[in-house]
């Protein structure tokens, strides 16, 4: 028993030493030579692996930005300082999936245990950004009774305008789209702040509501026994939770079907993320229900849906078409062997990694065999072959709700539905591009000296549509941009417009 205790204590000590050394390295400046090596490494890997690097920026422009960065590195920099110089160039490529990952301080096991026993700090609010101002959109826990619509003026005496000046250059959307950035900044704000300042136990915030300015001190609270019981209950699986993909963090279903009227003529499907989890079962049951109920109108809400599974949206599309279709064009890659650079082994745990190593040759041979060359470009064969419609496909009137936080897979299905005239899109231009995106599988490159990571998408994924070449998102058929007051008062003007439109159609048919 004493030996076991000694071994555990020794292991814990080694872990603490390792964490300490890692964190000390983060504070050690890197030489200008090493920093420039990392710049060149990043540039070269992007050129080699990215399937459409110059979609939104010319080669001349990008080369100039990398060369200028090297010229302007005149002194040693810490990894965090280097990140703030390199990340904006990555953002200038204007590919929403592509971003440099900063290094985070490691925590000891004791620190991790302590945090697990505490509630968050700034991350407990939901934020909204408008014109470089930060608002509290939702306060689920009623912290300090702060109301929705409250503007945060400063955090620990640092003005939000100064904070945003640092963070805005770190986020990007696809192409010339401008709607995504504010949603991304609102979503990642607390993460950026924590990366910069560390995990704080408290924070002083100055806020304004109805011209009244107040100061609050937020503190990390210890979870109560009741809090822990609720968390445990939230995680307990049920069949409904599986089918609707329950998220214990948001305490809500990822996908849900409901009827908005007594006669079931209007159905509303909310999909928060195309996670893929039990999605086939959900859609099969949902569309069978619509058919049985003789539903006439379907509202598909994918606002704030950041995307996810391409297989899920491919399957979902089969419920709207009347004939065989091809959803996504053949996927383009940068070269014959680029897939071999993917994060294949990351799919395996430390215990199953030997299996991944053994099976890698099969993966490599299969990948190489799947590549075809057409007009000096390389494509992956038959990832998404043509599909037939489902027997319970919906042929009534379909509306799709979109906004600037509809991204990636959400943009792809929106683009395809609009192109094929299968739905009326209502809301705001999507954050993801109309003509496709770069994602699918990734090759995560670790910069040799700073050790920062850069996940590079290997697939150019484009819906089978007539391309607009606007370099923007999917534009709605009916644009409705709510005012701040509407957002904070929880008035859904976009959904209300659809319901009014349906009402008009029903009246005209009477």
N, C-alpha and C positions, 0 to 999 in steps of 0.2 A: 504494500500500500504506500509506504514511504517512497519507494522507487518511482511509482506512478506519479505521486504528488510532485517529486523532484523533477521528473521529466516534463510534466505539464508546466511547472514554474519556469523551467529552463527554456521551453518552447515559447512561452509567453514573453520572456525576457528578450529572446532573439527577435521576436516579432516587433517588440517595441524599439529595439535598436535599428532594425531594418526600416521602420517607419520614420524614425528620427533622421537617419542618413538620407532617405528619399526626400524628406521635407527640407533638409539642409541644402540639398542639391538644387532645389527650386529657387533658393535665395542666392545661389552662386552665379555671377555673370559669366556668360559665354564670350569667348574671344570673337573679334570681328571676322576672323577667318572662318571659324566654325559656323557663325551665323550665316555668312555668305554661302557656305557649303549647303546649309539647309535650304536656302532660297533656291539655289540651283537644283537641288534634289527635288524640291516641290515642283518646280517648273518642268523638269524633265519627266517626272512621273505623270503629270497632267497631260503632257503632249503624247506620251506613249499609251496611256490607258483610257483617257476620256474619249467617248465616241463622237462627240460633237462640241469640241472645246470652243470653237469660234462661232457659235450660234448667235450669241448676243454681243460679242466683242471681237474685234478684228485681231489677227495675229500680231500686227504691228503695234496695236494699242497694248495688248497683253505683254508682249516682249518689252515694251517701253516701261511698263509698270514694274516688272521684275528687275530690269536693269537699273531703274531709278532707285528702287529699294536697296539694292546692293551698293550703289554709289553713296547713298545717304546713311548707311551703317558706318559710323565713324568711331564708335566706342563700344566696349563690351555691354551686353544687355542681359538682364535676367530673362528666363523663359517667358514670364508673364509680360514683360516689356516688349519682347520680340513678337509675342502673339498679337499685341495691339497694332503692330506694324504690318505683319504678314496677313492677318485675317481679313482686313479690308480689301486687299488685292484679290483674295479668294472670293469675297463677296462681289467684287466688280465683274466677275465672270458671269454673274446674274443667272445662276442655276440654283434654284431654291433648295435642292437636296445637298448641295455641296457646301460644306463649311469645315473650317479648321477647328479641332477640338483642343481647348486649352488644358494644361495640366492642373490637376486638382491636388490639394494637400491630402495626404493619407491620414487616416485616423487609427488610433490604437483600438484594440478590442474593447477596452474599457470605455473609450469615448463613443464607440458605435453603440454599445449597450446603453449608455446614458442617453444618447439621442433617441434610440428606439423607445425609451420610456418617457419621452417628452413630445409635446406638440410643436408644430413649426413656429416660425416667426412671421416674416413677410409673406411666405408662401401660403398662408391661411386665407388670404383674400383672393378674389378673382378681379383682374384689372381690365381697364379699357383705356386705350390711348387715342387721343384726338388732338391734332395740332400741337404736338410736343408737350401735351399735358397728360398727367397720369391720374386716372380716376379709379375709385373703388367701385367696381360694377356690382359685386356681390360680397356680402359678409355673412357666410353661412353659419358661423358660430356666434354671431352677434357680439363680436369683440368690442368692448367699450361703447356698445350701442352706436357704432359708426354706421351712418346711413349710406345706402346706395346713391351714387352720384357725388360723393365727397371727393374733392380734389386733394391729392397729396402734394404739398408745396416743397417739402424738403425732408430728408432723412439724415439724422445726426448732423444737422446744420448744413448739409450739402444740398444745394438747389436741384430740383428734378431736371431743370433745363441743362445744368452742368453734367448731371449723370447721363442724360440722354445723348448729350454731345459725344460721350465716349462710346455708348452702346449702339447707337443708330447705324454706325458703319459696319457693325458685326452681323447684321441681319440682311437678308436679301430675298427676293422672290424670283420667279421665272421671268426673264426678259425685262421688258419695259413696264410690266405690271407694277402698280403702286398701291394696290389695295391690301396686299398680304403683309407688308412690312409692319404696319401698326398692330396687327393681330399677333405677329411673331414677337414683337417687342413687348407687348403686354403679357404674353405667355411666358417669355423667357426672362423677364425683368428681374424677378427675385433670384433666379439662377445666376445671372450676370453679377448681381449685387453680392451674392454669397461668394462667388469666385474671386471677386475683387477684395472683399473685406473679411472673408472667413466666416465661420459659423459663430454668429453673435448670440449672446444670451439675452440681449435687449436692444431695442432701437427706439430713438426718439423721433416721432414724426409730427410735422406741422401740417395741419389740414385746413381746408376751407369748405364750408357748406353754407349756401345762401348768404354770402358775404361775411359770415362769422368765422374767425380764425381761432383754432384751438390747437393745443399741443397734447399729445398722448405718448406715453411710454409703453411700448409693447414688450412683453416678456415671454420667454419660453416657459410654458406651464407643464408641470408634471402630470402625466396621464393618471386619471383616477381609476379605481377598480372597475367602475361602471364603463369608463371609456374602453378599457381593455376587453371587457365582456362584449361590448358592441362590436369592436374590431373582429373578435373571434367569430361572432355570429355573422358578420358581413362576409367573411371568407368561407363560411360553411356552404358547400355546393348543393344546389338543387337542380332538378331537370329544367325548370324555368330559367334559372340563372345561367345554365349552360347554353340553352337555345337562344336566349336573348343577350348572351354574353355580358353578364353582370360585372360591373367595375366597382370593387369595394372602396376605391379611393374617392370616386365621385359619388358613390352610393346611388348609382342609377344604372339602368339597363343600357347597354351599348346600342341595341336595336329594339324597336318596339312598334307594334301595330295597334291602332285604336280607330274607332269610328267616331266621326264628329257630328253625327246626327242620329236620330232615332231609327230611321229606316235603313241605315247602313249604306246609304248611297254615296257617302263621302268617307273615304279611308285616308288615314294619315300614318305614314311610316317614317319614323325618325331613325336615322343611322348616324351615330356619332363617330364611328370609325369602321373602316372595312378591315376588321381584324381577321376575318376568315374563320374564326372559331365557331363551329356549329352553324355557320351561315347557310349552308345548303338546306339543313333541316328547317331553319327559320323561314326562308323564302318559300320552300315547298309548302309548309303549313299555312303561311300568310296568304299566298296567292290562291291556294285552294279555298281558303276562307272567303276571299274576295269574290271568287267565281260562284260559290254557294250563295253568298249574300246578294249577288247580282249588283255589285258595286259599280257605279257609273263614273265616279271621279276619284282619282288617286293623287294625293299630295306626298311627294317624296322630299323629305327635308334632309339635306346634306350640308347645311350651314355648319361651320366650325368643324367639319370632317376633314382631317388632314390626310386622308388616304389610307393606304395599307395594301391589302391583298388584291393583286390583279386577277387572280382566279375568281375571287368573289364578285367583282364587278362584271367579269366576263359571264359568269353564271347568272347574275341579276339581269343582265341585258336580254337573256333568252326569254324572260317573262314579258317583254314588250314588243317583240318582232313577230311577223307573220310568215316569214320565209327564212331559209338558211342564210347565214350571214358570217362575215369575218369581222371580228371586233377590233383586233389590233394587227397592224401591219407586221411583216417580218422584222424582227428586232435586230438593229444594227449594233455592231461592236467595232472597236478600234482596229482589231487585227485578228489573225488566225489563232493566236495563242493567248489573247488577253484574258479569257475566262480562267485560264490556269493561275492567274494572279488573284483570284477571288478568295474570300475568307472561308475556304472550305472547312478547315479544321476547327473554326470557331463554333461550328454547329455541334461539336462534341464536347462533353464535359471532360474534366481531368481523368475521370475513370474510364470513359469510353474512347478517349483520344487514340489509343492503340488500334482500335477498330478503324478509325478514320485514316490513320496512316497506312493500314493494310489495304483499304478500299480506294485510296487516292489514285493509284494507277488506272483503275477502272473508270473513275470519274474523269481523269485526264484524257483517256482514249475516247470515251463517249463524247466529251466536250469538243475535242478536235474533229471528230467525225460529224458533229452537228453543224459545223460551220460551212457555209457556202460563199463563194465569191461571185459577185455580180457587178460588172462595170467598175472594177477596182475597189469595190466596197465589200465588207464582210458582214454576213447576216447569220443569225441562228435559225435553223430549220424548225418549223412546226411546233413552236412553243404554244401558240394559240391557234389551232386549226379552226376551220369553219364549223359552226354549230347550228343545230336546228332549234326552232322555238319550243318552249315547253307546252304541254297540253293544257295547263292552267294559265297560259299567258293572258295578260290584261290588255284589252283593246278599247277601254273607255278613254276618257280624257285624263291625261297625266300632266301634272304640274311639278316642277322641280325647284325647290328653294335653295339658292346659292348665295355665298358672300365671299369676302376677301380671304377668309380662312378655310374655304373649300379648296383643297390642295391635292396635288398628285393624282391618285386614283379617282378622287372626287371630280377633278377637272376633266379627266379622260372620259368618264362616263357622261358627264354633262355635255362635253364637246360632241360625243357620238350621238346622244339623244337629240341634240339641237340640229346637227348635220342631217340626220335621218328624219327630221320633222316628226318625232315621236313624243315630244313633250314641249310645254311652254315653260321657259326658264324665267324665274322671278327673283329679284333681289339686287345683288351687287356683282360686279365683275369678279370672277374667281381669282384666287391667289396663284393657282397653277396655270401653266400656259395652255392655250387652246390647242396648239399643234403638237403637244406631247411633252415628255420630260425625260430626264436621265436618272435612272434608278435601277430597280430590279435586284441585281446582286452587286456587291461592293468588293473593292480591293482596298483594305485599310493600310495606308502607308505610314510608317513611323519615321519621322524625321531623325536622321542619324545622331544629331548632337543635342538639340532641344528636347527630343523624345516626344514631341507633340504628334498627334495622330490626324491623318487626313483620309477619311473614307471617300473613295472615288467611285461613283456609279459606273458600271460597265455596260449597261444596256440603254440604248436610245429607244424609248418606248413611245410609239405614236399611234393614235387611234386611226382606224380606217375611214378617213374623211377627206373632203376637199379642203386642203390647207388654206388658212387665211393669210399666213405670213405677216401677221400684224405684230408679232413678238409680244402679244399681250395675252390676258386670260380669256376665259369664255365669257362673252358679254351676254347679259340676260335679255330676253325678249321684252321684258317689262322691268325697267330699272326703278327701284324704290329704295331711297337712301334715308333711313330714319334719322331724326334729330336726336341730340344727346338726351333731351328730356324723355323722349319716347323710349329710349333704351333703358334708362334708369327707372322709369315708371312701368317697365315690363309690357309696353304696348307693342305688339307685333304687327306693324303696319303691312309687312310683306304678306304674312299669312292672311290678314284681314282683307287685303286686296283680292287674294285668290277666292276667299269665301264669298266676297261680294260678286266676283265674276261668275262663280258657280250659281249663285242666287239668280243672276240675270239670265243665265242660260236655262235654268229650270223654269223661270217665269215665261220665257219666250216659247218654251215647248208645251206649256199648258194650254 
